[in-house]
Amino acid sequence: MNRKMILSTAASLLVGVVAGTGIMMNDQAYQSVKQAVGGSATNNSIGGIGNVAQIDLSSMDIESALMVVQQQRTQMLDEQLNNQIQDVQKRNEEIAKKNDAMAGINSALTGEAVDGKYSIPDDLAGKLAAEGIADASKKEYTAEELNQATEKLKGSIDSLSNSQQMDMLRLQSMTNKRNEAFDVMTNFIKKMEESRSSIIGNMR
């Protein structure tokens, strides 16, 4: 088997693997690899993908080129995972603040009312103002006003909880894709080793 046939066989294997990983790459990454393998890429490089820098493929062998592409994919997934985790943490903090404000309202309602109004501490007044429920200067509320504030907080918490559930589903999906990316890379290396052994065996 001559060198041209060997290279052709290896290139065909790479195209097949790239096609199989296409579902885990965005269109820009997939098309860049396809062009580079086909020789139609202007600079034999993979252009910037998101925040990933441009990488020159001209001096790389086939295995190294695909390894770089897969590493870029993993890096992008890591960034997406980190952003998603931060969003979940941010909502957790918002929910905790609203629950804290509700606890303060319940505590105020257990106190003694003066002329039908309950006094609230300065920190609770600030929390209610931060939630857009009342003015920070207001320190006295009727029971009805405090109950209305509680209902508003509950509605806001429910909305955040629903959004958080969707965030957790997206987080799980991203985690699965990242794990799949590693599995694809492992399978690729195994297939390349098998193909290399087969090519060497045929040359003997």
C-alpha positions as CSV (number, residue, x, y, z in Angstrom):
1,M,0.0,0.0,0.0
2,N,1.7,3.3,-1.1
3,R,1.8,6.5,0.9
4,K,-1.0,8.1,-1.0
5,M,-3.3,5.3,-0.3
6,I,-2.4,5.3,3.4
7,L,-3.0,9.1,3.7
8,S,-6.3,8.7,1.9
9,T,-7.4,5.9,4.2
10,A,-6.5,8.0,7.3
11,A,-8.2,11.1,5.9
12,S,-11.4,9.1,5.2
13,L,-11.4,7.8,8.8
14,L,-11.0,11.3,10.1
15,V,-13.9,12.6,8.0
16,G,-16.1,9.8,9.4
17,V,-15.2,10.6,13.0
18,V,-15.8,14.3,12.5
19,A,-19.2,13.6,10.9
20,G,-20.0,11.5,14.0
21,T,-19.0,14.3,16.3
22,G,-20.8,16.9,14.3
23,I,-23.9,16.8,16.6
24,M,-21.6,17.9,19.5
25,M,-20.0,20.8,17.6
26,N,-21.5,24.0,16.5
27,D,-21.8,24.5,12.8
28,Q,-18.9,26.9,12.6
29,A,-16.5,24.4,14.3
30,Y,-17.7,21.5,12.1
31,Q,-17.4,23.4,8.8
32,S,-13.9,24.6,9.8
33,V,-12.7,21.1,10.4
34,K,-14.4,19.8,7.2
35,Q,-12.7,22.5,5.1
36,A,-9.3,21.9,6.7
37,V,-9.5,18.2,6.0
38,G,-10.6,18.8,2.5
39,G,-7.8,21.2,1.8
40,S,-10.2,24.1,1.1
41,A,-9.4,26.1,4.2
42,T,-7.6,29.2,3.2
43,N,-5.0,29.0,6.0
44,N,-5.4,25.4,7.1
45,S,-6.7,26.7,10.4
46,I,-9.7,26.5,12.7
47,G,-11.0,30.0,13.1
48,G,-12.1,31.6,16.4
49,I,-15.0,29.7,17.9
50,G,-16.7,31.8,20.6
51,N,-13.8,32.9,22.8
52,V,-11.5,30.2,21.5
53,A,-8.4,31.5,19.6
54,Q,-7.6,30.6,16.1
55,I,-5.3,27.6,15.7
56,D,-3.1,26.8,12.7
57,L,-3.5,23.2,11.6
58,S,-0.9,23.3,8.8
59,S,1.8,21.8,10.9
60,M,-0.3,19.1,12.6
61,D,-1.0,15.5,11.7
62,I,-4.5,14.2,11.6
63,E,-4.7,12.9,15.1
64,S,-3.3,16.2,16.6
65,A,-5.7,18.3,14.5
66,L,-8.8,16.4,15.7
67,M,-7.5,16.4,19.3
68,V,-7.2,20.2,19.1
69,V,-10.8,20.5,17.8
70,Q,-12.1,18.3,20.5
71,Q,-10.2,20.2,23.2
72,Q,-11.7,23.5,21.9
73,R,-15.2,21.9,22.1
74,T,-14.5,20.9,25.7
75,Q,-13.3,24.4,26.5
76,M,-16.5,25.9,25.1
77,L,-18.6,23.4,27.1
78,D,-16.6,24.2,30.3
79,E,-17.3,27.9,29.8
80,Q,-21.0,27.3,29.2
81,L,-21.1,25.0,32.3
82,N,-19.5,27.7,34.4
83,N,-21.9,30.4,33.2
84,Q,-24.9,28.1,33.9
85,I,-23.6,27.3,37.4
86,Q,-23.3,31.0,38.1
87,D,-26.8,31.6,37.0
88,V,-28.1,28.8,39.3
89,Q,-26.1,30.2,42.2
90,K,-27.4,33.7,41.5
91,R,-31.0,32.5,41.6
92,N,-30.3,30.6,44.8
93,E,-29.1,33.8,46.4
94,E,-32.2,35.7,45.2
95,I,-34.5,33.1,46.6
96,A,-32.6,33.1,49.9
97,K,-33.0,36.8,50.2
98,K,-36.8,36.7,49.6
99,N,-37.2,33.8,52.1
100,D,-35.3,35.9,54.6
101,A,-37.6,38.9,54.0
102,M,-40.7,36.6,54.4
103,A,-39.2,35.3,57.7
104,G,-38.8,38.9,58.9
105,I,-42.5,39.7,58.0
106,N,-43.7,36.6,59.9
107,S,-41.6,37.7,62.9
108,A,-43.1,41.2,62.7
109,L,-46.6,39.8,62.7
110,T,-46.0,37.9,65.9
111,G,-45.3,41.2,67.6
112,E,-47.9,43.5,69.2
113,A,-49.8,45.9,66.9
114,V,-50.1,49.5,67.9
115,D,-53.2,51.2,66.5
116,G,-53.6,48.3,64.1
117,K,-50.0,48.6,62.7
118,Y,-46.9,46.5,63.2
119,S,-43.4,48.1,63.4
120,I,-40.6,46.5,61.4
121,P,-36.9,46.8,61.9
122,D,-34.7,48.9,59.6
123,D,-33.1,45.9,57.9
124,L,-36.5,44.4,57.0
125,A,-37.6,47.8,55.6
126,G,-34.5,47.8,53.5
127,K,-35.2,44.3,52.2
128,L,-38.7,45.2,51.2
129,A,-37.5,48.3,49.4
130,A,-34.9,46.2,47.6
131,E,-37.7,43.9,46.4
132,G,-39.6,46.9,45.2
133,I,-42.5,46.3,47.6
134,A,-42.3,49.4,49.8
135,D,-40.3,52.5,50.5
136,A,-37.3,52.1,52.8
137,S,-38.6,54.9,55.0
138,K,-41.8,53.1,55.8
139,K,-41.6,51.3,59.2
140,E,-45.2,50.6,60.1
141,Y,-47.6,48.3,58.3
142,T,-51.0,46.9,58.8
143,A,-51.4,43.1,58.9
144,E,-53.0,43.3,55.4
145,E,-50.1,45.2,54.0
146,L,-47.6,42.7,55.4
147,N,-49.7,39.7,54.1
148,Q,-49.7,41.3,50.6
149,A,-46.0,41.8,50.8
150,T,-45.7,38.1,51.7
151,E,-47.8,37.1,48.7
152,K,-45.6,39.1,46.4
153,L,-42.5,37.5,47.7
154,K,-44.1,34.0,47.3
155,G,-45.0,34.8,43.7
156,S,-41.5,36.0,43.0
157,I,-40.0,32.9,44.6
158,D,-42.2,30.6,42.6
159,S,-41.1,32.3,39.4
160,L,-37.5,32.0,40.3
161,S,-37.9,28.3,41.2
162,N,-39.5,27.6,37.8
163,S,-36.6,29.3,36.1
164,Q,-34.1,27.4,38.3
165,Q,-35.6,24.1,37.3
166,M,-35.1,24.9,33.6
167,D,-31.5,26.0,34.5
168,M,-30.8,22.6,36.1
169,L,-32.1,20.8,33.1
170,R,-29.8,22.8,30.9
171,L,-26.9,22.2,33.3
172,Q,-27.5,18.5,33.1
173,S,-27.7,18.6,29.3
174,M,-24.4,20.4,29.1
175,T,-22.8,18.0,31.5
176,N,-23.9,15.1,29.4
177,K,-22.6,16.7,26.2
178,R,-19.2,17.3,27.9
179,N,-19.0,13.7,29.0
180,E,-20.0,12.6,25.4
181,A,-17.2,14.7,24.0
182,F,-14.6,12.8,26.1
183,D,-16.2,9.5,25.1
184,V,-15.9,10.5,21.4
185,M,-12.3,11.4,21.9
186,T,-11.5,8.1,23.6
187,N,-13.3,6.2,20.8
188,F,-11.5,8.2,18.1
189,I,-8.1,7.4,19.6
190,K,-8.9,3.7,19.8
191,K,-10.1,3.6,16.2
192,M,-7.0,5.4,15.0
193,E,-4.8,2.9,16.8
194,E,-6.8,0.0,15.2
195,S,-6.6,1.6,11.8
196,R,-2.9,2.3,12.1
197,S,-2.3,-1.3,13.1
198,S,-4.4,-2.5,10.2
199,I,-2.5,-0.3,7.7
200,I,0.9,-1.5,9.1
201,G,-0.3,-5.1,8.9
202,N,-1.3,-4.6,5.2
203,M,2.0,-3.2,4.3
204,R,3.9,-6.3,5.5
